[in-house]
Amino acid sequence: MDDVAAIAALGEPTRRRLYTYVVRQPEPVTREEVAAALRIPRATVAFHLDKLVAEDLLTVTYERRGDRAGPGAGRPAKLYRRSDRQVSVTLPERRYEFAGHLLAAAIEAGAEPPAHARAAGELLASGGGELREVLERHGFEPAEDGADVVLRNCPFHALAQAHPQLMCGMMLGLVEGMLAGLGETGYEARPDPGSGRCCVRLRGPAVTPCTMSDSDSVQHLA
């Protein structure tokens, strides 16, 4: 939701203009420089630039400009530049960068991608929480289906469509790792390809039908 708020901040046309100008400059710029370049009042520029800083889309540094130094040189100028934050929003939620990191790390380690994904899943689940909370946090959109849990969203969707064997193997390993990281959950991750959802299903514990013993039957008939 923080990423959604950051992108929403750029919905205001003037603010988007200011952001585009600042990030295209080779060096950090002052409010005065932005105001002069875009012919927008300085107060308006200051308001919108600080909004962008609040959303961590821009960052601020201070620098004394000119040759003067020491007392009487004036305050350092407030300079704006692009922040290091990366913002991305996809609906439904996709995590292609994460998939790329998993593959790259597996190759570097000389490991099979599913096995490496399983280790990553354990690490993701180490933050704690209930099973559905962990799955929701990582974009799976879990939903109950009888005793099972189906994952209505695949965070690797486009990659899984193009490379099903590789990506679905990684996804199975990732979910198995989450279950292992959470400890005893009563669920088992199983392959279950289907249209419009993740290729992994969590099989719930089998329900044993209630049966009456012979003595119970006699008492019931009596």
Secondary structure, DSSP 8 states (H G I E B T S, - for coil): -HHHHHHHHTTSHHHHHHHHHHHTSSS-EEHHHHHHHHT--HHHHHHHHHHHHHTTSEEEEEE--SS--STTS---EEEEEE-S------SS---HHHHHHHHHHHHHHT--HHHHHHHHHHHHHTT---HHHHHHHTT--EEEETTEEEE---TTHHHHHHSHHHHHHHHHHHHHHHHHHH---S-EEEE---TTS-SEEEE----------HHHHHHHH-
